[in-house]
Amino acid sequence: MANSTNMAVALAAIFGQSLTSVEGLSRALKQAGLRTDGGKGRGASNMVGQDTFNLTIVLAAGVGMTAAPAFVRNVIDMELKSGILLQGEQVVWAASNQPPRDSALSFMKQDPLPGIEVTSTLGAFVGNWIDGLFDATLPWKEEGVASLEIGLSGPWADFTLEWAGNRLELGFAAQGADPRAEPDWERRIILRGNLFRKLVQIVET
């Protein structure tokens, strides 16, 4: 399992950034409670899926050390607003705009994504999903195609995962934000499946 140094080295290579700058961002997140306190040496703590995700979105957005903690909180705290699971053309699950705590989400935890807890916030969900990709028995381990698009105005996020004729779509947005609103212009981040597999490899290493 990767420690904070391994994670910084790997992400610096992926994003073409200097190790010094990536380690600085990583420390800023740790100080804000947004990264596992890794420590050093043999007793260093292992990084988990959300650690890699939090640092990844900072690097993908080009955010500096000072703004990084607030930026990450805004993204990972986005709430689940909508969701649908399609098997072919058939809708087998759909979430309302404000899913009841123990109904739609509970069903989703048990059936459409076995072994992965679908939480009500984006950060926890993506972290759980990255960690869950360790399980080689899951059907999307190799063949799944994932994409996460984050709109920085709002913010809002759309997660999609396709595998074996299935398509899962989840929509997240900041509290009080309208994910359907379309500003005249905005910056977006798109993370694709191969990047998620690299994040899994970082945590596994």
Secondary structure in CASP SS format (residue, H / E / C, confidence):
PFRMAT SS
TARGET T0000
AUTHOR 0000-0000-0000
METHOD secondary structure of the structure
MODEL  1
M C 1.00
A C 1.00
N C 1.00
S H 1.00
T H 1.00
N H 1.00
M H 1.00
A H 1.00
V H 1.00
A H 1.00
L H 1.00
A H 1.00
A H 1.00
I H 1.00
F H 1.00
G C 1.00
Q C 1.00
S C 1.00
L H 1.00
T H 1.00
S H 1.00
V H 1.00
E H 1.00
G H 1.00
L H 1.00
S H 1.00
R H 1.00
A H 1.00
L H 1.00
K H 1.00
Q H 1.00
A C 1.00
G C 1.00
L C 1.00
R C 1.00
T C 1.00
D C 1.00
G C 1.00
G C 1.00
K C 1.00
G H 1.00
R H 1.00
G H 1.00
A C 1.00
S C 1.00
N C 1.00
M C 1.00
V C 1.00
G H 1.00
Q H 1.00
D H 1.00
T H 1.00
F H 1.00
N H 1.00
L H 1.00
T H 1.00
I H 1.00
V H 1.00
L H 1.00
A H 1.00
A H 1.00
G C 1.00
V C 1.00
G C 1.00
M C 1.00
T C 1.00
A C 1.00
A H 1.00
P H 1.00
A H 1.00
F H 1.00
V H 1.00
R H 1.00
N H 1.00
V H 1.00
I H 1.00
D C 1.00
M C 1.00
E E 1.00
L E 1.00
K E 1.00
S E 1.00
G E 1.00
I E 1.00
L E 1.00
L E 1.00
Q E 1.00
G C 1.00
E C 1.00
Q E 1.00
V E 1.00
V E 1.00
W E 1.00
A E 1.00
A E 1.00
S C 1.00
N C 1.00
Q C 1.00
P C 1.00
P C 1.00
R C 1.00
D C 1.00
S C 1.00
A H 1.00
L H 1.00
S H 1.00
F H 1.00
M H 1.00
K H 1.00
Q H 1.00
D C 1.00
P C 1.00
L C 1.00
P C 1.00
G C 1.00
I C 1.00
E C 1.00
V C 1.00
T C 1.00
S C 1.00
T E 1.00
L H 1.00
G H 1.00
A H 1.00
F H 1.00
V H 1.00
G H 1.00
N H 1.00
W H 1.00
I H 1.00
D H 1.00
G H 1.00
L C 1.00
F C 1.00
D C 1.00
A C 1.00
T C 1.00
L C 1.00
P C 1.00
W H 1.00
K H 1.00
E H 1.00
E H 1.00
G C 1.00
V E 1.00
A E 1.00
S E 1.00
L E 1.00
E E 1.00
I E 1.00
G E 1.00
L C 1.00
S C 1.00
G C 1.00
P C 1.00
W E 1.00
A E 1.00
D E 1.00
F E 1.00
T E 1.00
L E 1.00
E E 1.00
W E 1.00
A C 1.00
G C 1.00
N E 1.00
R E 1.00
L E 1.00
E E 1.00
L E 1.00
G E 1.00
F E 1.00
A E 1.00
A C 1.00
Q C 1.00
G C 1.00
A C 1.00
D C 1.00
P C 1.00
R C 1.00
A C 1.00
E C 1.00
P C 1.00
D C 1.00
W C 1.00
E C 1.00
R C 1.00
R E 1.00
I E 1.00
I E 1.00
L E 1.00
R E 1.00
G H 1.00
N H 1.00
L H 1.00
F H 1.00
R H 1.00
K H 1.00
L H 1.00
V H 1.00
Q H 1.00
I H 1.00
V H 1.00
E H 1.00
T C 1.00
END
